[in-house]
């Protein structure tokens, strides 16, 4: 799994799942935005999105930087 940060704090896979479930419990309408390095493998992004979906989030968006 790739390195995952929430507000500059690094999370392991297990920590991430727990944090996302807690966030979802506190705000049912919360949206997740993913920002990653352009060199990151697409499959890794999909793995992360799958993990986020399994944590209860259905609103997930990818953030891009326009040139």
LOKOL-38634 format. One line per field, with one value per atom (N, C-alpha, C, CB): residue number from 1; x, y, z. Coordinates in Angstrom, 2 decimals. Glycine has a CB too. Layout:
<recs>
num [NUM	...]
c1 [X	...]
c2 [Y	...]
c3 [Z	...]
</recs>
This chain:
<recs>
num [1	1	1	1	2	2	2	2	3	3	3	3	4	4	4	4	5	5	5	5	6	6	6	6	7	7	7	7	8	8	8	8	9	9	9	9	10	10	10	10	11	11	11	11	12	12	12	12	13	13	13	13	14	14	14	14	15	15	15	15	16	16	16	16	17	17	17	17	18	18	18	18	19	19	19	19	20	20	20	20	21	21	21	21	22	22	22	22	23	23	23	23	24	24	24	24	25	25	25	25	26	26	26	26	27	27	27	27	28	28	28	28	29	29	29	29	30	30	30	30	31	31	31	31	32	32	32	32	33	33	33	33	34	34	34	34	35	35	35	35	36	36	36	36	37	37	37	37	38	38	38	38	39	39	39	39	40	40	40	40	41	41	41	41	42	42	42	42	43	43	43	43	44	44	44	44	45	45	45	45	46	46	46	46	47	47	47	47	48	48	48	48	49	49	49	49	50	50	50	50	51	51	51	51	52	52	52	52	53	53	53	53	54	54	54	54	55	55	55	55	56	56	56	56	57	57	57	57	58	58	58	58	59	59	59	59	60	60	60	60	61	61	61	61	62	62	62	62	63	63	63	63	64	64	64	64	65	65	65	65	66	66	66	66	67	67	67	67]
c1 [0.84	0.00	0.88	-0.95	0.39	1.11	1.03	0.55	1.81	1.74	0.50	3.03	-0.26	-1.49	-1.40	-2.73	-1.77	-1.75	-3.12	-0.65	-3.53	-4.70	-4.22	-5.86	-4.33	-3.85	-2.42	-4.78	-1.56	-0.11	0.26	0.46	-0.71	-0.41	-0.48	-1.40	0.59	0.67	-0.16	2.14	-0.86	-1.71	-1.35	-3.18	-1.35	-1.24	-2.61	-0.76	-2.69	-3.96	-5.02	-3.76	-4.68	-5.62	-6.04	-5.01	-5.07	-5.38	-6.30	-4.09	-6.05	-6.85	-8.30	-6.26	-8.49	-9.85	-10.58	-9.81	-9.93	-10.55	-10.87	-9.63	-9.93	-10.13	-11.29	-8.85	-11.34	-12.41	-13.78	-12.16	-13.86	-15.13	-15.58	-15.00	-14.63	-14.96	-15.44	-13.73	-14.74	-15.14	-16.54	-14.13	-16.81	-18.11	-19.21	-18.09	-18.92	-19.89	-20.26	-19.34	-19.28	-19.49	-20.12	-18.19	-20.01	-20.55	-20.90	-19.53	-22.16	-22.62	-22.43	-24.07	-22.34	-22.23	-20.79	-23.08	-19.85	-18.45	-17.96	-17.58	-17.21	-16.63	-15.13	-16.92	-14.59	-13.15	-12.52	-12.88	-11.40	-10.64	-9.27	-10.52	-8.87	-7.57	-6.65	-7.72	-5.47	-4.44	-3.19	-4.17	-2.66	-1.49	-0.45	-1.90	0.70	1.80	1.43	3.12	1.74	1.38	2.10	1.68	3.16	3.90	3.28	5.36	2.29	1.68	0.93	0.73	1.12	0.47	-1.04	0.98	-1.77	-3.23	-3.87	-3.77	-3.30	-3.82	-3.77	-3.05	-2.74	-2.62	-3.71	-1.22	-4.01	-5.08	-6.41	-5.15	-6.65	-7.89	-7.98	-7.98	-6.87	-6.85	-7.27	-5.44	-6.73	-7.07	-8.54	-6.19	-9.04	-10.45	-11.36	-10.76	-10.95	-11.71	-11.74	-11.10	-10.61	-10.53	-11.45	-9.08	-11.45	-12.30	-13.77	-11.99	-14.13	-15.51	-15.93	-15.67	-15.04	-15.35	-15.52	-14.25	-14.96	-15.09	-16.40	-13.92	-17.21	-18.53	-18.70	-18.85	-17.64	-17.73	-18.09	-16.41	-19.05	-19.43	-19.06	-20.94	-18.75	-18.36	-16.85	-19.09	-16.16	-14.70	-14.31	-14.03	-13.44	-13.02	-11.51	-13.62	-11.00	-9.57	-9.28	-9.09	-8.26	-7.86	-6.73	-7.43	-6.87	-5.80	-5.31	-6.30	-4.10	-3.50	-3.48	-2.08	-4.14	-4.17	-2.88	-5.40	-2.42	-1.19	-1.53	-0.37]
c2 [-1.18	0.00	1.24	0.00	2.28	3.55	4.27	4.43	5.29	6.10	6.98	6.97	7.01	7.79	8.79	6.87	10.04	11.10	11.77	12.13	12.14	12.98	14.19	12.22	15.35	16.60	16.45	17.04	15.94	15.79	14.73	17.10	13.94	12.86	11.54	12.86	10.74	9.46	8.40	9.01	7.57	6.51	5.17	6.83	4.12	2.76	2.37	1.74	1.24	0.79	0.63	-0.55	0.00	-0.23	1.08	-1.15	1.98	3.29	4.07	4.08	3.97	4.68	4.20	4.50	2.90	2.35	2.85	0.80	2.79	3.26	4.75	2.96	5.55	7.00	7.32	7.69	6.64	6.91	6.53	6.14	5.42	5.01	6.03	3.62	6.54	7.55	8.84	7.84	9.26	10.47	10.31	10.79	9.15	8.89	8.89	7.55	8.33	8.29	9.70	7.49	10.59	11.97	12.86	12.57	12.48	13.31	12.42	14.42	12.08	11.18	11.76	10.84	13.08	13.72	14.09	14.96	13.65	13.97	13.41	13.45	14.21	13.78	13.58	14.82	12.64	12.35	12.83	10.83	13.53	13.98	13.33	15.53	12.71	12.03	12.86	10.59	13.13	13.84	12.98	15.29	12.67	11.80	12.27	10.40	11.68	11.96	11.42	11.33	12.18	11.75	10.47	12.86	10.11	8.89	7.66	9.05	7.88	6.79	5.84	7.34	4.56	3.52	3.61	2.12	3.55	3.65	2.57	3.54	1.39	0.30	0.63	-0.98	1.33	1.73	2.73	2.34	3.63	4.60	3.87	5.64	2.89	2.13	1.31	1.20	0.78	0.06	0.98	-0.53	2.20	3.18	3.56	4.43	3.78	4.13	2.99	4.46	1.77	0.61	0.56	-0.69	0.82	0.84	1.93	1.06	3.09	4.20	3.81	5.48	3.19	2.74	1.72	2.13	0.80	-0.21	0.40	-1.27	1.58	2.29	3.05	3.24	3.00	3.61	4.85	3.96	5.29	6.49	6.13	7.27	6.87	6.66	7.87	6.39	8.99	10.22	10.38	11.47	9.96	10.04	10.74	8.62	11.73	12.47	12.53	13.88	12.58	12.75	14.23	11.88	14.73	16.12	16.18	16.74	17.07	17.24	18.67	16.88	18.85	20.17	20.61	20.18	21.70	22.20	22.95	23.13	22.82	23.54	24.87	22.72]
c3 [0.00	0.00	0.00	1.21	-0.60	-0.67	0.67	-1.79	0.83	2.05	1.98	2.23	3.07	3.11	4.26	3.27	3.96	4.94	5.00	4.60	6.20	6.41	7.18	7.17	6.57	7.16	7.67	8.30	6.82	7.04	8.08	7.47	8.57	9.50	8.74	10.71	8.86	8.17	8.89	8.04	8.10	8.64	8.02	8.40	8.85	8.34	7.78	9.46	7.10	6.52	7.60	5.77	8.71	9.80	10.44	10.84	10.66	11.23	10.30	11.50	9.01	8.03	8.05	6.63	8.06	8.11	9.35	8.10	10.51	11.76	11.70	12.95	11.19	11.09	10.15	10.60	9.00	8.04	8.61	6.75	9.32	9.93	10.97	10.57	11.75	12.75	12.08	13.64	11.04	10.31	9.72	9.20	9.15	8.54	9.59	7.78	10.76	11.84	12.29	13.03	12.30	12.75	11.69	13.19	10.41	9.32	8.13	8.90	8.00	6.94	5.54	7.16	5.41	4.10	3.73	4.07	4.52	4.29	2.96	5.42	2.22	0.95	1.13	-0.19	0.39	0.43	-0.87	0.66	-0.75	-1.92	-1.87	-1.96	-2.96	-3.05	-3.92	-3.61	-3.40	-4.16	-4.12	-3.58	-5.28	-5.32	-6.31	-5.65	-6.20	-7.12	-8.49	-6.61	-9.54	-10.90	-11.31	-11.91	-10.63	-10.94	-10.27	-10.50	-9.43	-8.69	-9.62	-7.63	-9.40	-10.19	-10.03	-9.77	-11.14	-11.14	-10.25	-12.57	-10.27	-9.44	-7.96	-9.71	-7.53	-6.12	-5.75	-5.84	-6.68	-6.46	-6.32	-7.61	-7.19	-7.14	-5.84	-8.35	-5.38	-4.10	-2.95	-3.82	-2.97	-1.94	-2.02	-2.07	-3.23	-3.39	-2.91	-4.88	-3.16	-2.69	-1.16	-3.25	-0.53	0.92	1.48	1.38	0.85	1.28	1.13	0.45	0.03	-0.18	0.87	-1.57	1.21	2.22	3.61	2.26	3.80	5.08	5.17	5.28	4.11	4.15	3.29	5.52	2.64	1.82	0.38	1.86	-0.16	-1.56	-2.41	-1.68	-1.75	-2.45	-2.35	-1.85	-3.39	-3.43	-4.72	-3.32	-4.64	-5.82	-5.89	-5.83	-7.10	-7.33	-7.57	-8.53	-6.92	-7.07	-8.08	-5.70	-9.05	-10.04	-10.00	-11.47	-10.45	-10.51	-11.96	-9.90	-12.26	-13.63	-13.93	-13.85	-15.18	-15.58	-16.18	-16.57]
</recs>
